[in-house]
């Protein structure tokens, strides 16, 4: 809705800051402040030290960050491949079958993620697919949880795609495979990178299903943050949380630049 008067614009900005700062910005700023604090006095943390970041960027914490990055990248690639393939298949199906496929892909996000974790644990704890106790079961669970978002993003992009490009290429004798790889996928590239970034961010912060599945040698950073705060190391946990946010934002910025370049191709 457009706001034309100066008074109305000030009112909109006032409401925005009254809602945004307490609900979104302030908690993150408190976590940032706690990551540098030495003790907690009154309402806000106080004191200053960088010692928490020394613990948050080496040893077990660095290994956990690497684990989270590898898990998120792997799950995002699997989710992007599966979601894109399913979205392309759904676009060629009738409306009734497309609704069934939509429901199947939305199901993992329609239930609590701990249910997905339990289902993954049960499904891969017996031969011939015995993955319990390995890193692969964590990656599979993350991929299951984020594939729905890749599928929805690519499906929405396909519906907006002008079919004239593919039809023109086919009329000139291009094979279906050539049309897919050289026409449709390049046109979908901005949406694909956006879906990849979303899947990556969701995987980096996933905790509920991971808690049920991770082996001792494959501990993602959110699990380490939970463990630190659970034992009372709030400031160390805050520093780990800031490292997690910074790593996620850096990757998302890189994905955003790739998406911007793809949009102007």
N, C-alpha and C positions, 0 to 999 in steps of 0.2 A: 504494500500500500504506500502510495506516494504522500509525503508530508511536505506541504509548501510553505506554511507560515513558520517564522522563526521560533515562536513560542511552542508550537507543536514539535518542532525538531528538538528543542531543548528538553521537552517532556519525554520524547522517545529516548534520547541519549541518557537522561536521568534514570528512566526505568531500566534501560539496558545495563548501566553500571551498577544499579542497585541489585539486579539479579545476577549479573555475570561475575562481579567481583566476589561476593560472599559464597556463591555456589561453585564457581569454577576456578577463578584465579587465586583466591585466598588459600584454599587447601594446598595448592601446588606451591605457593610461595612459602607456606609454613614448612612443608617438606624440604624445600630448598634451604630455608633458614636452619632447620634442624640438622641438616647434613653438615653444617659448619659449626654447630653449637657444642658447648662443653657441658652444659647442664640446662635444666628446664626450670625456670622461675616464673611464678605467676601464670599468665596466660600464654606467653610466647617463649620460645627457646632463647637462651642468651649465652654469652661467651663466644669465642671464635677459635677455631682450629681447623687445619686441613688434614689432620691425622686420620679422620674417617675415610677420606678419599684414598689415602695410602693403602688402607685395608681393602677398599672397594675396587682397586684397579690392579691387584696382584694376587698371586696364589689361587686359592679356591674361587674367589670372586671373579677373577679374570677367566678362569676355566669355565665358570658358570655362564659368563657373558658369551664366550665362544660357543658354548653348547646352545644357548638361546638363539644366537645368530644362525648357526648351522641348521637347527631345527626349524626356525621360521623360514629360512630361504628354501629348504627342502620341501616343507609342507606347502609353501606358496607356489612353488613350481608344479608340484603334483596337483594342487587344487586348481591352478590356472589351466593346466593341460586337460584335466577331467571336466572342469566347468565349461571351458571353451568348446570341447568336443560335444558335450551334452547340449549346450546352447545351440550349436550349429545343427545338431540332430533334431532338437525340438522345433527349430524354425521350419524344418522340412516336414514335420508331422502335422496331423490335423489338430484342431483346437482341443478335442477331448483328450487325445493322448498327450498333448502338451501340458494340460492341467495335471495329469497324473505324474508326469516327469517333474513338474514344478513342485508338487507335493512331496515327492521322494527326496528332492534336494533340500527342501526347506525343513524337513523333519528333524535333522540333527540340531538345528538352531531353535526348533520349537520346543525342545525338551531341555532340561538342565544339563549343562556340560558334564556334570558328574555322572549322569546316566550314560552319556556317550563314552566316558572313561570306563565305566563298569562293563558296558557292552563290548568295548574293544578288548578289555581284559579277558572276558569270558570267551570271546571269539578266537583269540590268538594265544590261548594257554594250553592248547592240546595239539598234538601232531595231526596233520602234516604241517600246519602253520603255527609252529611253536615260536613265538616272538616275545613272550613274557620274559622280562629281565634284560631286554636288549633296547638299544636306542630306537630301533625301528618301530616298536610299538608306540612310542611317544610321537614320532613323526607321523605315523598313520592316524593317530587320534587327532592331532592338530590339523592334518589334511582333511579329515572328515568334518571337523568343526568349521573350517573356513571355506570349503568348496562351495557351500551354498551362496556365499557372498560373491565368489567369482562367477558362478553360474548366473545369478541375478544381474550382475553388472554387465556381463557380456550379452545376455538375452535382451536387456534393455537397449544396448547399443545396436544389436542386430535389427531390432524393430525400427530403429531410426535410420538404418542404412539404406541408401538409395539403390534399388535393384537395377537401375539402368546401367551401372558400371559393369556388373557381372553379366548382364544380358548382352551388352555391347561386345565384351570379350568373347562370350560364347558364340555370338553371331559371326565373329571373325575366325572361328575355328579353334579357339582355345579349349583344351580339355578341362573337365571338372577339377582335376587336381591343380592345373595351372591357374584356373580362376580362383581357387581357394587360397593358394600360396602367394600369388602375385597380385590379386585384386582385393579379395575380401579381407584377408588377415591384415594387410597393410592399412586398409581403411579402419580396421578395428584396433589398430595398435594403441592409440591414446586410451581407449577403454580398457585394453588389456593391461597396460601399465598402471592405470588407476586401480584395477582389480587386484593386481599383484601387490601394490602398496597397501591396500586395505587388508588383504590376507596376511601380509607380513606383520602389520601393526597388531592385528588381533592375535596372531600366534605368539608374538613377543610377550604379550601380557597374559596369556592363558595360564591358569593355575589349577582350577578345580579338577579337571580330568587328568592333568599332569601329576597331581599329588597321588593319584591312584596307580600310576603306571611307571614313574621314572625309576630306573635302576640307580644304585649308588654311584656308578661311574658316569652317569649322564644326568646331572642335576642342572636344570635351567635356572636362570637368575631369579624369576619370580618365586621359586621354591626357596631359594637362599634368602630372599627378602622376608618371606613369611617366617622362616626359621629364626632369622635374626630378631625380628620384632617379637616373636613368640617367647624367646628367652630373655626379653627385656632390653636388648641392644637396639634401642629405638634410633639413636643417631647413626649408627652403622647401617641399619636398615634404610634410613632416609638417604644416605649417601649411595647405597646400592640402587635405590629407586631413581635417584637423579641420573646415575650412570645408565640405567635402563631407558629412561626417557630420552637422554641425549643420543644414545645409540640408535634408538628407533627414529627419532626426528632426523638424524643425519641421513639414514637410509631413505626415509620418506622424501627428504629434499632432493636426493639424487634421483629417485624415481620420478619426482615432479619435473625435474629438468629434462629427463628422458621423454616424459609425456609431452612437455612443451615443444621439444624439437620434433617429436612425431606429429604433433598437430599442424606444424608448418611445412611438413614435407609435401 
